[in-house]
Amino acid sequence: MNAIAEEAGVSPQTVYSVFGSKAAIVASMLEHLEDEAGEAETVEELMAEKEPRRQLQIFSGWIRRLFDMSVDVFSVVIQSPSEPALAKIRESGDSRRLDGCKLMAGAWAEMGALNDNANPDGAAEQLWLLTSFETYLNCTKGLGWDSDRYEKWVAESAERLLYS
């Protein structure tokens, strides 16, 4: 909070009076970052695209942009598991990402694009795991990959797992 206040040129109390809590600040920042990463445009692009492999590339690109832009904010959330309000933000984000994965996997199943071993729920869960923030951190911070390599790996790994 002090760093945010200092960056904004105001007192920490001013930050608290505007936002109310650390969780409210984090939620507001994440909402802004999702917009900045092009969430609405990505959803439109995904809905317009009919080719499953291209949809996967679009989704992987958006996940990468979001994580690149918000690594510091997401890190605060995952490093604060004992703060119930931040844990709720994390659960909500994970749930939204899983819902999106389920929509895509369901559409891919209807198109006959999933391989014989992949059912829509399992495909969604695998894609959800591949696109977690923890996986992003393991790749970029743990292994030292750049964001391009991470994005390509997500798309290629999901394609090998899911498509016929």
N, C-alpha and C positions, 0 to 999 in steps of 0.2 A: 504494500500500500504506500509505503514511503517513497519507493522508486517511482510509482505512478504519479504521486503528488508532485514529486520533484520535477519529473519530466513535463508535467502540465503547468508547473510554476504556481502551484497552489498548496495549501496546507493539507495534510492527511485528513483532517476533520472535514474539509470541504469535499474531498473525494467521497468520504463516508456519507455526508449529508446529501450528495447528489445521487449516489447509487444505493446506499443503505447497507451493503455488506460486500465482503470479498466475493462471495458466490454471485451476487448480482453483477458485479463488475466483470467477472469471468464469463458469465452467461451473455452479457452484452457484447463483450469482445468477441466471443465465439460466433455469435449471430452476425456481427459485422464481418468477420473473417470468412464465414461461409458465403456471404454475399460477394465479398471481394474476390473469392476464388471462383465465382461464377456458378453457384449452385443452380439458380433458376435457369440459366442458359444451358447448363449441362443436362438438366432434366428434359428440357425441350429437345435438345440434340439427341439424347438417348431415345426419346419417344419417336422422333422422326426417322432414326436409323433402323433399318430392318435387318442388317447383317450382324449376327451375334458376336463375331470376333471384333468387329469395329465397335460395337457397344461396349465390349470389355475394355478396349483401348481407351474409349472416351471416359469410362468410369475410373479406370486406373489413373488416367491423367488428372481427373478432378481430385481424386484422393491425394495424389502427390502434391498438387497445388495447394490444397487445403492444409496438409501437414507441413509443407514447406513454410507457408505463411504463418502458421499458428503453433509452431513447435514449442515456443516458450509458454504459451497459454495452456496447451495440452499437457505440458510437463508439470505445470503447477497442479493441474487436476489429478494426474496420476500419482503425484508425490504427496497428495493430501488425502489418503484413504480414510483417515479418521474424522474428517470433516464431513458430516452428513449432507450438507447442501452441495458440496463439490462432488461427493459420491453420487448424488442424484443426477447432477449434470452429466457425469460420465455415463451412468446407466442409461440416461435418455439418449445421449449421442450414440451409444452402442446399439440401442434398440432401433433408432432411426436408420442406422446403417444396415442392420440386419433386415429391417423391413424392405429397404431398397434392394438388397441382395435377393430377397425372396421374390420381389416383383420381377427382377431380371431373370432369375432362374426359372420361375414359372413360365415366363414368356419363351425362354429358350426350350423348355420341355414341350410346350405347345408347338413350337416350330420343328421339333424333332432334332434339335441341335445337340442335346446332351448325349454323352456316351451311354452305353448300355448299363454301366455300373453306377451312373449318377442319377439319383432321384432329385426332384426340385428342392426338397428341404435340405438334403445332404449337400447339394451343390451350393445352396445359399450359405450354409454354415461354413463350407470350405472357403468360399469367396470372402465371407465376413472375417474369418481368421487371417486370411492373406492380407486383408486391408485394415488390420487393426493398427492403432498408433504404436503399440508395443513392437509389432513387426517392423514398422517404419523405423523406429529407433534402433532396433537390433541391426537393421541393414545399414542405415546411414551413420549412426554413431558407433555401434558395436563393430561392424565390419568395415566402416569407412567408405561405403559406397556413396557415389553422388546420386542426386535425385533422379537423374535420367536412368541410371542402372536400376534403381529401385522400381521405378514405374514399368520399365521393360520386363523386369523379373516378375512383377505381380501379374501382368497381362499374359506372359508366356507360361508361367506356372499354372494359372487358372485355366488357360487353354488346354494344357496337357491333362489336367485333372478332370475337366468337365466336358469337353467337346468330343464328338465322334469323328 
